[in-house]
Amino acid sequence: MKQGIHPEYTDTKIRCLCGNEIHTRSTKAEEEISVEICSSCHPFFTGQQKIVDTAGRVERFKQRYKNADYAQKK
């Protein structure tokens, strides 16, 4: 490897708005990085995610394909 062309790889703390802190390493010059959302407070990871059914699209899809036969034709 060439010397002097690679950035410094230092210890970094990532701090979320919810208060969660993650200690990692990064090439970013800052010692602390602030984020708005993390895996501790994101609805997908906490199980609070809800499917938003706008204009009944999900229900129409289920209704349309409830009797569909996906078996292979002979």
mmCIF file as gemmi writes it, N, C-alpha and C atoms, coordinates in Angstrom:
data_model
loop_
_atom_site.group_PDB
_atom_site.id
_atom_site.type_symbol
_atom_site.label_atom_id
_atom_site.label_alt_id
_atom_site.label_comp_id
_atom_site.label_asym_id
_atom_site.label_entity_id
_atom_site.label_seq_id
_atom_site.pdbx_PDB_ins_code
_atom_site.Cartn_x
_atom_site.Cartn_y
_atom_site.Cartn_z
_atom_site.occupancy
_atom_site.B_iso_or_equiv
_atom_site.pdbx_formal_charge
_atom_site.auth_seq_id
_atom_site.auth_asym_id
_atom_site.pdbx_PDB_model_num
ATOM 1 N N . MET Axp A 1 ? 0.835 -1.185 0 1 0 ? 1 A 1
ATOM 2 C CA . MET Axp A 1 ? 0 0 0 1 0 ? 1 A 1
ATOM 3 C C . MET Axp A 1 ? 0.878 1.246 0 1 0 ? 1 A 1
ATOM 4 N N . LYS Axp A 2 ? 0.367 2.272 -0.635 1 0 ? 2 A 1
ATOM 5 C CA . LYS Axp A 2 ? 1.08 3.544 -0.639 1 0 ? 2 A 1
ATOM 6 C C . LYS Axp A 2 ? 0.928 4.214 0.72 1 0 ? 2 A 1
ATOM 7 N N . GLN Axp A 3 ? 1.953 4.854 1.155 1 0 ? 3 A 1
ATOM 8 C CA . GLN Axp A 3 ? 1.94 5.56 2.428 1 0 ? 3 A 1
ATOM 9 C C . GLN Axp A 3 ? 1.418 6.977 2.241 1 0 ? 3 A 1
ATOM 10 N N . GLY Axp A 4 ? 0.673 7.471 3.232 1 0 ? 4 A 1
ATOM 11 C CA . GLY Axp A 4 ? 0.243 8.862 3.259 1 0 ? 4 A 1
ATOM 12 C C . GLY Axp A 4 ? -1.003 9.19 2.443 1 0 ? 4 A 1
ATOM 13 N N . ILE Axp A 5 ? -1.665 8.219 1.816 1 0 ? 5 A 1
ATOM 14 C CA . ILE Axp A 5 ? -2.851 8.533 1.018 1 0 ? 5 A 1
ATOM 15 C C . ILE Axp A 5 ? -4.146 8.078 1.695 1 0 ? 5 A 1
ATOM 16 N N . HIS Axp A 6 ? -4.046 7.347 2.775 1 0 ? 6 A 1
ATOM 17 C CA . HIS Axp A 6 ? -5.226 6.812 3.447 1 0 ? 6 A 1
ATOM 18 C C . HIS Axp A 6 ? -5.638 7.715 4.61 1 0 ? 6 A 1
ATOM 19 N N . PRO Axp A 7 ? -6.946 7.912 4.823 1 0 ? 7 A 1
ATOM 20 C CA . PRO Axp A 7 ? -7.4 8.748 5.944 1 0 ? 7 A 1
ATOM 21 C C . PRO Axp A 7 ? -7.185 8.038 7.274 1 0 ? 7 A 1
ATOM 22 N N . GLU Axp A 8 ? -7.16 8.817 8.336 1 0 ? 8 A 1
ATOM 23 C CA . GLU Axp A 8 ? -7.009 8.258 9.675 1 0 ? 8 A 1
ATOM 24 C C . GLU Axp A 8 ? -8.268 7.485 10.054 1 0 ? 8 A 1
ATOM 25 N N . TYR Axp A 9 ? -8.104 6.37 10.706 1 0 ? 9 A 1
ATOM 26 C CA . TYR Axp A 9 ? -9.194 5.51 11.145 1 0 ? 9 A 1
ATOM 27 C C . TYR Axp A 9 ? -9.236 5.6 12.662 1 0 ? 9 A 1
ATOM 28 N N . THR Axp A 10 ? -10.177 6.393 13.207 1 0 ? 10 A 1
ATOM 29 C CA . THR Axp A 10 ? -10.193 6.688 14.637 1 0 ? 10 A 1
ATOM 30 C C . THR Axp A 10 ? -11.474 6.212 15.297 1 0 ? 10 A 1
ATOM 31 N N . ASP Axp A 11 ? -11.451 6.15 16.636 1 0 ? 11 A 1
ATOM 32 C CA . ASP Axp A 11 ? -12.641 5.806 17.41 1 0 ? 11 A 1
ATOM 33 C C . ASP Axp A 11 ? -13.658 6.941 17.285 1 0 ? 11 A 1
ATOM 34 N N . THR Axp A 12 ? -14.923 6.567 17.097 1 0 ? 12 A 1
ATOM 35 C CA . THR Axp A 12 ? -15.996 7.538 16.907 1 0 ? 12 A 1
ATOM 36 C C . THR Axp A 12 ? -17.212 7.107 17.708 1 0 ? 12 A 1
ATOM 37 N N . LYS Axp A 13 ? -17.943 8.09 18.2 1 0 ? 13 A 1
ATOM 38 C CA . LYS Axp A 13 ? -19.168 7.822 18.937 1 0 ? 13 A 1
ATOM 39 C C . LYS Axp A 13 ? -20.327 8.355 18.101 1 0 ? 13 A 1
ATOM 40 N N . ILE Axp A 14 ? -21.323 7.507 17.834 1 0 ? 14 A 1
ATOM 41 C CA . ILE Axp A 14 ? -22.516 7.907 17.106 1 0 ? 14 A 1
ATOM 42 C C . ILE Axp A 14 ? -23.626 8.078 18.133 1 0 ? 14 A 1
ATOM 43 N N . ARG Axp A 15 ? -24.216 9.278 18.173 1 0 ? 15 A 1
ATOM 44 C CA . ARG Axp A 15 ? -25.241 9.574 19.163 1 0 ? 15 A 1
ATOM 45 C C . ARG Axp A 15 ? -26.562 9.867 18.459 1 0 ? 15 A 1
ATOM 46 N N . CYS Axp A 16 ? -27.601 9.149 18.875 1 0 ? 16 A 1
ATOM 47 C CA . CYS Axp A 16 ? -28.938 9.315 18.306 1 0 ? 16 A 1
ATOM 48 C C . CYS Axp A 16 ? -29.734 10.307 19.15 1 0 ? 16 A 1
ATOM 49 N N . LEU Axp A 17 ? -30.794 10.882 18.574 1 0 ? 17 A 1
ATOM 50 C CA . LEU Axp A 17 ? -31.656 11.798 19.315 1 0 ? 17 A 1
ATOM 51 C C . LEU Axp A 17 ? -32.368 11.104 20.472 1 0 ? 17 A 1
ATOM 52 N N . CYS Axp A 18 ? -32.57 9.774 20.372 1 0 ? 18 A 1
ATOM 53 C CA . CYS Axp A 18 ? -33.234 9.035 21.442 1 0 ? 18 A 1
ATOM 54 C C . CYS Axp A 18 ? -32.311 8.811 22.64 1 0 ? 18 A 1
ATOM 55 N N . GLY Axp A 19 ? -31.026 9.126 22.493 1 0 ? 19 A 1
ATOM 56 C CA . GLY Axp A 19 ? -30.075 8.965 23.586 1 0 ? 19 A 1
ATOM 57 C C . GLY Axp A 19 ? -29.166 7.756 23.441 1 0 ? 19 A 1
ATOM 58 N N . ASN Axp A 20 ? -29.413 6.921 22.475 1 0 ? 20 A 1
ATOM 59 C CA . ASN Axp A 20 ? -28.598 5.737 22.254 1 0 ? 20 A 1
ATOM 60 C C . ASN Axp A 20 ? -27.222 6.147 21.719 1 0 ? 20 A 1
ATOM 61 N N . GLU Axp A 21 ? -26.182 5.516 22.227 1 0 ? 21 A 1
ATOM 62 C CA . GLU Axp A 21 ? -24.816 5.78 21.763 1 0 ? 21 A 1
ATOM 63 C C . GLU Axp A 21 ? -24.202 4.499 21.231 1 0 ? 21 A 1
ATOM 64 N N . ILE Axp A 22 ? -23.548 4.607 20.094 1 0 ? 22 A 1
ATOM 65 C CA . ILE Axp A 22 ? -22.866 3.476 19.473 1 0 ? 22 A 1
ATOM 66 C C . ILE Axp A 22 ? -21.407 3.85 19.321 1 0 ? 22 A 1
ATOM 67 N N . HIS Axp A 23 ? -20.532 3.012 19.825 1 0 ? 23 A 1
ATOM 68 C CA . HIS Axp A 23 ? -19.093 3.255 19.708 1 0 ? 23 A 1
ATOM 69 C C . HIS Axp A 23 ? -18.554 2.414 18.561 1 0 ? 23 A 1
ATOM 70 N N . THR Axp A 24 ? -17.876 3.064 17.628 1 0 ? 24 A 1
ATOM 71 C CA . THR Axp A 24 ? -17.358 2.392 16.444 1 0 ? 24 A 1
ATOM 72 C C . THR Axp A 24 ? -16.089 3.105 15.995 1 0 ? 24 A 1
ATOM 73 N N . ARG Axp A 25 ? -15.635 2.778 14.81 1 0 ? 25 A 1
ATOM 74 C CA . ARG Axp A 25 ? -14.475 3.444 14.235 1 0 ? 25 A 1
ATOM 75 C C . ARG Axp A 25 ? -14.875 4.021 12.889 1 0 ? 25 A 1
ATOM 76 N N . SER Axp A 26 ? -14.257 5.151 12.534 1 0 ? 26 A 1
ATOM 77 C CA . SER Axp A 26 ? -14.633 5.822 11.305 1 0 ? 26 A 1
ATOM 78 C C . SER Axp A 26 ? -13.466 6.616 10.755 1 0 ? 26 A 1
ATOM 79 N N . THR Axp A 27 ? -13.545 6.934 9.472 1 0 ? 27 A 1
ATOM 80 C CA . THR Axp A 27 ? -12.539 7.792 8.85 1 0 ? 27 A 1
ATOM 81 C C . THR Axp A 27 ? -12.963 9.254 8.881 1 0 ? 27 A 1
ATOM 82 N N . LYS Axp A 28 ? -14.159 9.528 9.401 1 0 ? 28 A 1
ATOM 83 C CA . LYS Axp A 28 ? -14.635 10.897 9.524 1 0 ? 28 A 1
ATOM 84 C C . LYS Axp A 28 ? -13.826 11.608 10.598 1 0 ? 28 A 1
ATOM 85 N N . ALA Axp A 29 ? -13.495 12.863 10.38 1 0 ? 29 A 1
ATOM 86 C CA . ALA Axp A 29 ? -12.603 13.592 11.273 1 0 ? 29 A 1
ATOM 87 C C . ALA Axp A 29 ? -13.222 13.887 12.638 1 0 ? 29 A 1
ATOM 88 N N . GLU Axp A 30 ? -14.533 13.886 12.736 1 0 ? 30 A 1
ATOM 89 C CA . GLU Axp A 30 ? -15.188 14.208 14 1 0 ? 30 A 1
ATOM 90 C C . GLU Axp A 30 ? -15.139 13.032 14.973 1 0 ? 30 A 1
ATOM 91 N N . GLU Axp A 31 ? -15.084 13.349 16.275 1 0 ? 31 A 1
ATOM 92 C CA . GLU Axp A 31 ? -15.107 12.288 17.287 1 0 ? 31 A 1
ATOM 93 C C . GLU Axp A 31 ? -16.519 11.834 17.59 1 0 ? 31 A 1
ATOM 94 N N . GLU Axp A 32 ? -17.514 12.693 17.303 1 0 ? 32 A 1
ATOM 95 C CA . GLU Axp A 32 ? -18.901 12.36 17.579 1 0 ? 32 A 1
ATOM 96 C C . GLU Axp A 32 ? -19.769 12.705 16.364 1 0 ? 32 A 1
ATOM 97 N N . ILE Axp A 33 ? -20.651 11.767 15.995 1 0 ? 33 A 1
ATOM 98 C CA . ILE Axp A 33 ? -21.571 11.951 14.877 1 0 ? 33 A 1
ATOM 99 C C . ILE Axp A 33 ? -22.989 11.892 15.437 1 0 ? 33 A 1
ATOM 100 N N . SER Axp A 34 ? -23.817 12.861 15.075 1 0 ? 34 A 1
ATOM 101 C CA . SER Axp A 34 ? -25.205 12.896 15.54 1 0 ? 34 A 1
ATOM 102 C C . SER Axp A 34 ? -26.121 12.416 14.423 1 0 ? 34 A 1
ATOM 103 N N . VAL Axp A 35 ? -27.051 11.524 14.774 1 0 ? 35 A 1
ATOM 104 C CA . VAL Axp A 35 ? -28.035 11.017 13.819 1 0 ? 35 A 1
ATOM 105 C C . VAL Axp A 35 ? -29.429 11.222 14.404 1 0 ? 35 A 1
ATOM 106 N N . GLU Axp A 36 ? -30.433 11.228 13.529 1 0 ? 36 A 1
ATOM 107 C CA . GLU Axp A 36 ? -31.802 11.45 13.979 1 0 ? 36 A 1
ATOM 108 C C . GLU Axp A 36 ? -32.51 10.173 14.392 1 0 ? 36 A 1
ATOM 109 N N . ILE Axp A 37 ? -32.113 9.044 13.813 1 0 ? 37 A 1
ATOM 110 C CA . ILE Axp A 37 ? -32.808 7.785 14.087 1 0 ? 37 A 1
ATOM 111 C C . ILE Axp A 37 ? -31.807 6.634 14.03 1 0 ? 37 A 1
ATOM 112 N N . CYS Axp A 38 ? -32.017 5.628 14.871 1 0 ? 38 A 1
ATOM 113 C CA . CYS Axp A 38 ? -31.107 4.478 14.913 1 0 ? 38 A 1
ATOM 114 C C . CYS Axp A 38 ? -31.939 3.202 15.019 1 0 ? 38 A 1
ATOM 115 N N . SER Axp A 39 ? -31.275 2.074 15.141 1 0 ? 39 A 1
ATOM 116 C CA . SER Axp A 39 ? -31.986 0.797 15.216 1 0 ? 39 A 1
ATOM 117 C C . SER Axp A 39 ? -32.753 0.631 16.528 1 0 ? 39 A 1
ATOM 118 N N . SER Axp A 40 ? -32.431 1.42 17.536 1 0 ? 40 A 1
ATOM 119 C CA . SER Axp A 40 ? -33.152 1.329 18.81 1 0 ? 40 A 1
ATOM 120 C C . SER Axp A 40 ? -34.489 2.052 18.781 1 0 ? 40 A 1
ATOM 121 N N . CYS Axp A 41 ? -34.629 3.048 17.909 1 0 ? 41 A 1
ATOM 122 C CA . CYS Axp A 41 ? -35.871 3.82 17.892 1 0 ? 41 A 1
ATOM 123 C C . CYS Axp A 41 ? -36.602 3.778 16.545 1 0 ? 41 A 1
ATOM 124 N N . HIS Axp A 42 ? -36.042 3.125 15.537 1 0 ? 42 A 1
ATOM 125 C CA . HIS Axp A 42 ? -36.701 3.057 14.238 1 0 ? 42 A 1
ATOM 126 C C . HIS Axp A 42 ? -37.892 2.097 14.307 1 0 ? 42 A 1
ATOM 127 N N . PRO Axp A 43 ? -39.05 2.491 13.779 1 0 ? 43 A 1
ATOM 128 C CA . PRO Axp A 43 ? -40.249 1.643 13.872 1 0 ? 43 A 1
ATOM 129 C C . PRO Axp A 43 ? -40.077 0.255 13.25 1 0 ? 43 A 1
ATOM 130 N N . PHE Axp A 44 ? -39.273 0.111 12.222 1 0 ? 44 A 1
ATOM 131 C CA . PHE Axp A 44 ? -39.078 -1.202 11.603 1 0 ? 44 A 1
ATOM 132 C C . PHE Axp A 44 ? -38.416 -2.169 12.577 1 0 ? 44 A 1
ATOM 133 N N . PHE Axp A 45 ? -37.42 -1.705 13.314 1 0 ? 45 A 1
ATOM 134 C CA . PHE Axp A 45 ? -36.686 -2.582 14.225 1 0 ? 45 A 1
ATOM 135 C C . PHE Axp A 45 ? -37.383 -2.76 15.571 1 0 ? 45 A 1
ATOM 136 N N . THR Axp A 46 ? -38.234 -1.822 15.96 1 0 ? 46 A 1
ATOM 137 C CA . THR Axp A 46 ? -38.928 -1.932 17.242 1 0 ? 46 A 1
ATOM 138 C C . THR Axp A 46 ? -40.242 -2.683 17.133 1 0 ? 46 A 1
ATOM 139 N N . GLY Axp A 47 ? -40.691 -2.972 15.904 1 0 ? 47 A 1
ATOM 140 C CA . GLY Axp A 47 ? -41.925 -3.711 15.708 1 0 ? 47 A 1
ATOM 141 C C . GLY Axp A 47 ? -43.16 -2.844 15.725 1 0 ? 47 A 1
ATOM 142 N N . GLN Axp A 48 ? -43.009 -1.532 15.661 1 0 ? 48 A 1
ATOM 143 C CA . GLN Axp A 48 ? -44.147 -0.621 15.69 1 0 ? 48 A 1
ATOM 144 C C . GLN Axp A 48 ? -44.534 -0.134 14.305 1 0 ? 48 A 1
ATOM 145 N N . GLN Axp A 49 ? -43.925 -0.703 13.275 1 0 ? 49 A 1
ATOM 146 C CA . GLN Axp A 49 ? -44.213 -0.281 11.916 1 0 ? 49 A 1
ATOM 147 C C . GLN Axp A 49 ? -45.609 -0.734 11.517 1 0 ? 49 A 1
ATOM 148 N N . LYS Axp A 50 ? -46.322 0.142 10.846 1 0 ? 50 A 1
ATOM 149 C CA . LYS Axp A 50 ? -47.672 -0.163 10.407 1 0 ? 50 A 1
ATOM 150 C C . LYS Axp A 50 ? -47.748 0.024 8.899 1 0 ? 50 A 1
ATOM 151 N N . ILE Axp A 51 ? -48.508 -0.833 8.243 1 0 ? 51 A 1
ATOM 152 C CA . ILE Axp A 51 ? -48.711 -0.699 6.804 1 0 ? 51 A 1
ATOM 153 C C . ILE Axp A 51 ? -49.817 0.33 6.595 1 0 ? 51 A 1
ATOM 154 N N . VAL Axp A 52 ? -49.501 1.357 5.852 1 0 ? 52 A 1
ATOM 155 C CA . VAL Axp A 52 ? -50.476 2.403 5.578 1 0 ? 52 A 1
ATOM 156 C C . VAL Axp A 52 ? -51.233 2.019 4.312 1 0 ? 52 A 1
ATOM 157 N N . ASP Axp A 53 ? -52.524 1.821 4.449 1 0 ? 53 A 1
ATOM 158 C CA . ASP Axp A 53 ? -53.354 1.433 3.316 1 0 ? 53 A 1
ATOM 159 C C . ASP Axp A 53 ? -54.059 2.676 2.79 1 0 ? 53 A 1
ATOM 160 N N . THR Axp A 54 ? -53.472 3.26 1.766 1 0 ? 54 A 1
ATOM 161 C CA . THR Axp A 54 ? -54.076 4.451 1.192 1 0 ? 54 A 1
ATOM 162 C C . THR Axp A 54 ? -55.057 4.043 0.112 1 0 ? 54 A 1
ATOM 163 N N . ALA Axp A 55 ? -56.256 4.502 0.254 1 0 ? 55 A 1
ATOM 164 C CA . ALA Axp A 55 ? -57.329 4.283 -0.715 1 0 ? 55 A 1
ATOM 165 C C . ALA Axp A 55 ? -57.667 2.812 -0.914 1 0 ? 55 A 1
ATOM 166 N N . GLY Axp A 56 ? -57.439 1.963 0.089 1 0 ? 56 A 1
ATOM 167 C CA . GLY Axp A 56 ? -57.842 0.567 0.021 1 0 ? 56 A 1
ATOM 168 C C . GLY Axp A 56 ? -57.052 -0.28 -0.961 1 0 ? 56 A 1
ATOM 169 N N . ARG Axp A 57 ? -55.841 0.093 -1.271 1 0 ? 57 A 1
ATOM 170 C CA . ARG Axp A 57 ? -55.047 -0.637 -2.272 1 0 ? 57 A 1
ATOM 171 C C . ARG Axp A 57 ? -54.741 -2.067 -1.833 1 0 ? 57 A 1
ATOM 172 N N . VAL Axp A 58 ? -54.388 -2.225 -0.57 1 0 ? 58 A 1
ATOM 173 C CA . VAL Axp A 58 ? -54.054 -3.564 -0.076 1 0 ? 58 A 1
ATOM 174 C C . VAL Axp A 58 ? -55.286 -4.463 -0.132 1 0 ? 58 A 1
ATOM 175 N N . GLU Axp A 59 ? -56.418 -3.934 0.3 1 0 ? 59 A 1
ATOM 176 C CA . GLU Axp A 59 ? -57.657 -4.721 0.297 1 0 ? 59 A 1
ATOM 177 C C . GLU Axp A 59 ? -58.07 -5.089 -1.127 1 0 ? 59 A 1
ATOM 178 N N . ARG Axp A 60 ? -57.943 -4.16 -2.067 1 0 ? 60 A 1
ATOM 179 C CA . ARG Axp A 60 ? -58.274 -4.467 -3.463 1 0 ? 60 A 1
ATOM 180 C C . ARG Axp A 60 ? -57.352 -5.535 -4.021 1 0 ? 60 A 1
ATOM 181 N N . PHE Axp A 61 ? -56.06 -5.486 -3.661 1 0 ? 61 A 1
ATOM 182 C CA . PHE Axp A 61 ? -55.111 -6.497 -4.117 1 0 ? 61 A 1
ATOM 183 C C . PHE Axp A 61 ? -55.494 -7.868 -3.581 1 0 ? 61 A 1
ATOM 184 N N . LYS Axp A 62 ? -55.788 -7.945 -2.294 1 0 ? 62 A 1
ATOM 185 C CA . LYS Axp A 62 ? -56.182 -9.218 -1.69 1 0 ? 62 A 1
ATOM 186 C C . LYS Axp A 62 ? -57.462 -9.755 -2.317 1 0 ? 62 A 1
ATOM 187 N N . GLN Axp A 63 ? -58.428 -8.874 -2.556 1 0 ? 63 A 1
ATOM 188 C CA . GLN Axp A 63 ? -59.69 -9.278 -3.166 1 0 ? 63 A 1
ATOM 189 C C . GLN Axp A 63 ? -59.473 -9.811 -4.583 1 0 ? 63 A 1
ATOM 190 N N . ARG Axp A 64 ? -58.617 -9.154 -5.343 1 0 ? 64 A 1
ATOM 191 C CA . ARG Axp A 64 ? -58.376 -9.534 -6.73 1 0 ? 64 A 1
ATOM 192 C C . ARG Axp A 64 ? -57.707 -10.909 -6.829 1 0 ? 64 A 1
ATOM 193 N N . TYR Axp A 65 ? -56.792 -11.194 -5.935 1 0 ? 65 A 1
ATOM 194 C CA . TYR Axp A 65 ? -56.002 -12.415 -6.047 1 0 ? 65 A 1
ATOM 195 C C . TYR Axp A 65 ? -56.337 -13.485 -5.013 1 0 ? 65 A 1
ATOM 196 N N . LYS Axp A 66 ? -57.47 -13.378 -4.329 1 0 ? 66 A 1
ATOM 197 C CA . LYS Axp A 66 ? -57.803 -14.371 -3.297 1 0 ? 66 A 1
ATOM 198 C C . LYS Axp A 66 ? -58.099 -15.745 -3.891 1 0 ? 66 A 1
ATOM 199 N N . ASN Axp A 67 ? -58.619 -15.802 -5.112 1 0 ? 67 A 1
ATOM 200 C CA . ASN Axp A 67 ? -58.936 -17.083 -5.732 1 0 ? 67 A 1
ATOM 201 C C . ASN Axp A 67 ? -57.929 -17.493 -6.794 1 0 ? 67 A 1
ATOM 202 N N . ALA Axp A 68 ? -56.802 -16.832 -6.834 1 0 ? 68 A 1
ATOM 203 C CA . ALA Axp A 68 ? -55.803 -17.139 -7.863 1 0 ? 68 A 1
ATOM 204 C C . ALA Axp A 68 ? -55.219 -18.523 -7.624 1 0 ? 68 A 1
ATOM 205 N N . ASP Axp A 69 ? -55.047 -19.269 -8.689 1 0 ? 69 A 1
ATOM 206 C CA . ASP Axp A 69 ? -54.478 -20.599 -8.621 1 0 ? 69 A 1
ATOM 207 C C . ASP Axp A 69 ? -53.073 -20.551 -9.207 1 0 ? 69 A 1
ATOM 208 N N . TYR Axp A 70 ? -52.08 -20.715 -8.36 1 0 ? 70 A 1
ATOM 209 C CA . TYR Axp A 70 ? -50.696 -20.605 -8.79 1 0 ? 70 A 1
ATOM 210 C C . TYR Axp A 70 ? -50.055 -21.949 -9.067 1 0 ? 70 A 1
ATOM 211 N N . ALA Axp A 71 ? -50.836 -23.021 -9.078 1 0 ? 71 A 1
ATOM 212 C CA . ALA Axp A 71 ? -50.305 -24.347 -9.386 1 0 ? 71 A 1
ATOM 213 C C . ALA Axp A 71 ? -49.88 -24.395 -10.855 1 0 ? 71 A 1
ATOM 214 N N . GLN Axp A 72 ? -48.871 -25.183 -11.12 1 0 ? 72 A 1
ATOM 215 C CA . GLN Axp A 72 ? -48.39 -25.274 -12.509 1 0 ? 72 A 1
ATOM 216 C C . GLN Axp A 72 ? -49.435 -25.961 -13.364 1 0 ? 72 A 1
ATOM 217 N N . LYS Axp A 73 ? -49.579 -25.449 -14.562 1 0 ? 73 A 1
ATOM 218 C CA . LYS Axp A 73 ? -50.522 -26.052 -15.503 1 0 ? 73 A 1
ATOM 219 C C . LYS Axp A 73 ? -49.924 -27.291 -16.126 1 0 ? 73 A 1
ATOM 220 N N . LYS Axp A 74 ? -50.764 -28.277 -16.368 1 0 ? 74 A 1
ATOM 221 C CA . LYS Axp A 74 ? -50.299 -29.545 -16.927 1 0 ? 74 A 1
ATOM 222 C C . LYS Axp A 74 ? -50.417 -29.534 -18.422 1 0 ? 74 A 1
